[in-house]
Amino acid sequence: MSALSEKITSGNRRAIAKAITLIESSRPDHQEDAEQLLSELLPHTGNTIRLGMTGIPGVGKSTFIEAFGKMLTGQGLRVAVLAVDPSSQISGGSILGDKTRMEELARDDMAFIRPTPSKGILGGIARYTRGAMMVLEAAGYDVIIVETVGVGQSEVAVADLVDMFLLLLSPGGGDELQGIKRGIMEIADLVIVNKADGDFKSAAKIAASNCKNALHLMRPKSPDWSVDVLETSALNATGLEEVWQNIQSFKNTMLKNDEFEARREAQNIAAIWSELNELLTDQIKAQKSEETTALENAVKNKEITPLAAAKELLASVLAK
Ligand code: GDP
């Protein structure tokens, strides 16, 4: 085992940060080192609960994670937070990185916070998140929270990487629920209506009840689990213990029905195919660049269909 892996498994924070930087890097030698490192860490991974959390900007995600994280570290649990911001891959900027977030939790020895990678991540969010979670698990964190900004497809990608997916909503305006895409509600294992305090209190009740009604009309994600809607105030740190109880109850239910491991196994198998997809595409583009360009032009000029072009490229690779 390398010195870096040893430091990681003993919980060394600098080593953890260094490893995640390797995973983020687009340099081929760093990518190779990262791969080697992850293979070494593999036997030490798995012993956590992986939580995904999403919600539109302003809903209170960082306030919630800070308060929730502090509660957990107060109970002796080690908490890691990974932020992923898919918009950073498009704009080069970062919504999550712009503000100083979770200052108190960041100072907590029992917590580790990794802000969103600032540049596009090689291999995409899924590869990055899987790798970083492995490092954090090997380092002995009990709870890993993957936070994502609710801007579309990315939640679905993150939901496929975690054990339990939490959707954060806030009252006010009253029409938020319509704005939340049905698809995101469908992948949630728990819905949290935050800002249930002060002037928002009654609006939060109404939002929670609307949300429960909407959930009743949806197909359950798991036959063994009914999705709850809980009200919290991240600002006043209320309702957080109920959220933790719900998470533990979810984990116990999934463990009892052998669904916990089954989900993780299915996620890992799916990862083989998505990785293969990426690798193949990259290699074909690199090795067959002329042919690729010609076929792209043929598709542009409506000479052939995209499927025909893809088949032709595949045939040309397989013929080698
Ligand atoms: P994020 O963009 O989802 O990470 O949201 P933030 O955590 O930055 O919070 C956005 C704003 O909502 C901030 O001004 C917070 O102080 C406020 N906020 C967050 N949680 C609560 C809450 O439980 N109650 C109230 N009243 N305000 C909150």
Boltz pocket constraint, residues with backbone or C-beta under 6 A from the ligand:
constraints:
  - pocket:
      binder: B
      contacts: [[A, 55], [A, 56], [A, 57], [A, 58], [A, 59], [A, 60], [A, 61], [A, 62], [A, 63], [A, 64], [A, 194], [A, 195], [A, 196], [A, 197], [A, 198], [A, 200], [A, 232], [A, 233], [A, 234], [A, 235], [A, 236]]
      max_distance: 6.0
